[in-house]
Amino acid sequence: MIVLALIAAIAILFTILILTVVYLCYTLGLFDDVKLTYAQKYEDITVIGKKFTGDYETASKNFERIIHELPQRDKYVAIYLEKDEEGKVIETDHKPYFLGAIFDGQESISEIKTGFVTFDVRNIEKVIIAEASYRDPNSILIKLKDMYKKISENLFQKMMIESLSSYIEIYNSNARKINLIGVLK
């Protein structure tokens, strides 16, 4: 009788463990797929933020600062340049990137904080767009890794990887979606 109770307790604990792992995987979005599409043109946007230079691995710390300095925005943006205007690959330590938010006119140009700039991103043509949703902020890095991987794999298979000039990440906090736009030349 004690053996049966012990087996039942172990089965219940094992079931709880499995369900917890499944729930965590669901929350982190590991079961969700990344949608890829090609487009001839992407919408024009106006952004507000700061320019940085250096290794992209430091961008997440700078991005947290930008979110703190530009609170309560619907869409945040990160723009990473892979190649210069001549089409040459930029060295890792000197890569320029821009972090900020979609400028929606919440403040006038005169109210913009010191150190921030606004500029228009226009005429974005020939792009590959990866779209994914997230449920938890902790899953954003996992999603981004999957999105970059999908874009790279797709472009590599089509022998178009050399045409990639920059990436634009757009985080829609209301819809809990991320768009990763690979700009092709």
C-alpha positions as CSV (number, residue, x, y, z in Angstrom):
1,M,0.0,0.0,0.0
2,I,2.8,2.4,0.9
3,V,4.6,1.5,-2.4
4,L,1.5,2.4,-4.4
5,A,1.2,5.8,-2.5
6,L,4.9,6.5,-3.2
7,I,4.5,5.7,-6.9
8,A,1.4,7.9,-7.1
9,A,3.2,10.8,-5.4
10,I,6.2,10.4,-7.7
11,A,3.9,10.4,-10.8
12,I,2.1,13.5,-9.5
13,L,5.4,15.3,-8.9
14,F,6.7,14.3,-12.3
15,T,3.5,15.5,-14.0
16,I,3.8,18.9,-12.2
17,L,7.4,19.2,-13.2
18,I,6.6,18.4,-16.9
19,L,3.7,20.9,-16.9
20,T,5.9,23.6,-15.3
21,V,8.5,23.1,-18.0
22,V,5.9,23.3,-20.7
23,Y,4.4,26.5,-19.2
24,L,7.8,28.1,-19.1
25,C,8.6,27.2,-22.7
26,Y,5.2,28.6,-23.7
27,T,5.8,31.8,-21.7
28,L,9.2,32.3,-23.3
29,G,7.7,31.7,-26.7
30,L,9.7,28.6,-27.6
31,F,6.7,27.1,-29.4
32,D,6.0,30.2,-31.5
33,D,7.3,30.5,-35.0
34,V,9.0,33.5,-36.7
35,K,7.2,34.8,-39.8
36,L,9.5,35.9,-42.7
37,T,8.3,38.0,-45.6
38,Y,10.0,40.0,-48.3
39,A,8.8,43.5,-49.3
40,Q,9.8,46.0,-51.9
41,K,9.2,48.9,-49.6
42,Y,8.8,49.5,-45.8
43,E,6.9,52.4,-44.3
44,D,8.7,55.7,-43.6
45,I,9.3,56.4,-39.9
46,T,10.6,59.3,-37.8
47,V,12.7,58.3,-34.8
48,I,14.0,60.1,-31.7
49,G,17.0,58.7,-29.8
50,K,20.8,58.6,-29.5
51,K,23.6,57.5,-31.8
52,F,26.3,55.1,-30.5
53,T,29.4,53.4,-31.9
54,G,30.9,50.1,-30.9
55,D,30.2,46.5,-30.4
56,Y,26.5,45.6,-30.6
57,E,26.8,43.5,-27.5
58,T,26.9,46.7,-25.4
59,A,23.6,47.9,-27.1
60,S,21.3,46.1,-24.6
61,K,22.7,48.2,-21.7
62,N,22.3,51.4,-23.7
63,F,18.8,50.3,-24.8
64,E,17.7,50.0,-21.2
65,R,18.9,53.5,-20.6
66,I,17.1,54.9,-23.6
67,I,13.8,53.2,-22.5
68,H,14.3,54.9,-19.1
69,E,15.0,58.3,-20.7
70,L,12.1,58.0,-23.2
71,P,9.4,56.3,-21.1
72,Q,5.9,55.3,-22.1
73,R,6.4,54.9,-25.8
74,D,4.4,52.5,-27.9
75,K,7.3,51.6,-30.3
76,Y,11.0,51.5,-29.6
77,V,13.6,51.2,-32.4
78,A,17.2,50.0,-32.8
79,I,19.0,50.5,-36.1
80,Y,22.3,48.6,-36.7
81,L,24.5,49.4,-39.7
82,E,26.5,46.5,-41.0
83,K,28.1,48.2,-44.0
84,D,29.2,51.8,-44.8
85,E,27.9,53.9,-47.6
86,E,30.5,52.3,-50.0
87,G,29.2,48.8,-49.1
88,K,32.2,47.8,-47.1
89,V,31.7,45.8,-43.9
90,I,32.3,48.0,-40.8
91,E,34.7,46.7,-38.1
92,T,33.0,45.4,-35.0
93,D,34.4,48.0,-32.6
94,H,33.4,50.9,-34.9
95,K,29.9,49.9,-35.9
96,P,27.4,52.7,-35.6
97,Y,24.0,52.1,-34.2
98,F,21.0,54.1,-33.2
99,L,18.6,53.5,-30.2
100,G,15.4,55.3,-29.6
101,A,11.7,55.4,-30.2
102,I,9.2,56.2,-33.0
103,F,8.7,59.9,-32.8
104,D,5.0,60.4,-32.7
105,G,4.8,64.1,-31.9
106,Q,4.3,63.7,-28.1
107,E,6.6,66.7,-27.6
108,S,7.7,69.5,-29.9
109,I,11.1,69.6,-31.3
110,S,12.1,72.3,-28.8
111,E,11.2,69.9,-25.9
112,I,13.5,67.2,-27.0
113,K,16.1,66.3,-24.3
114,T,19.7,67.2,-24.7
115,G,21.7,64.6,-26.5
116,F,18.7,63.2,-28.4
117,V,18.2,63.6,-32.1
118,T,15.3,63.1,-34.5
119,F,15.6,62.0,-38.0
120,D,13.6,60.4,-40.8
121,V,14.1,56.9,-42.1
122,R,12.7,57.1,-45.6
123,N,12.7,55.1,-48.8
124,I,13.5,51.8,-47.2
125,E,13.4,49.4,-50.2
126,K,14.0,45.7,-50.7
127,V,13.7,44.3,-47.2
128,I,13.2,41.0,-45.5
129,I,11.0,41.2,-42.4
130,A,10.9,38.8,-39.5
131,E,8.0,39.1,-37.2
132,A,7.5,37.5,-33.8
133,S,5.4,38.0,-30.7
134,Y,6.5,37.8,-27.1
135,R,4.6,37.2,-23.9
136,D,7.3,38.0,-21.4
137,P,10.0,40.7,-21.6
138,N,12.5,37.9,-20.6
139,S,11.8,36.2,-23.9
140,I,12.8,39.1,-26.1
141,L,16.4,38.1,-26.5
142,I,15.4,34.5,-27.3
143,K,13.1,35.8,-30.0
144,L,15.7,38.1,-31.4
145,K,18.2,35.3,-31.7
146,D,15.6,33.2,-33.6
147,M,14.8,36.1,-35.8
148,Y,18.4,36.9,-36.8
149,K,19.0,33.2,-37.4
150,K,16.0,32.9,-39.7
151,I,16.9,36.0,-41.7
152,S,20.6,34.8,-42.0
153,E,19.6,31.3,-43.0
154,N,17.1,32.5,-45.6
155,L,19.4,35.0,-47.2
156,F,22.3,32.4,-47.1
157,Q,20.1,29.8,-48.9
158,K,19.1,32.4,-51.6
159,M,22.8,33.5,-51.8
160,M,21.8,37.1,-50.9
161,I,23.6,37.3,-47.5
162,E,26.1,39.8,-49.0
163,S,23.3,42.2,-49.9
164,L,22.4,42.8,-46.2
165,S,23.4,46.4,-45.3
166,S,21.6,47.1,-42.0
167,Y,19.0,45.9,-39.5
168,I,16.1,47.8,-37.9
169,E,14.4,46.4,-34.8
170,I,11.0,47.7,-33.9
171,Y,9.5,46.8,-30.6
172,N,5.7,47.3,-30.4
173,S,5.1,47.2,-26.6
174,N,1.3,47.5,-27.0
175,A,1.0,44.5,-29.4
176,R,4.0,42.7,-27.8
177,K,5.5,42.2,-31.2
178,I,9.0,42.6,-32.6
179,N,9.7,43.3,-36.3
180,L,13.3,42.8,-37.4
181,I,13.8,44.4,-40.8
182,G,16.9,43.4,-42.8
183,V,17.6,46.1,-45.3
184,L,19.0,44.7,-48.6
185,K,21.0,46.6,-51.3
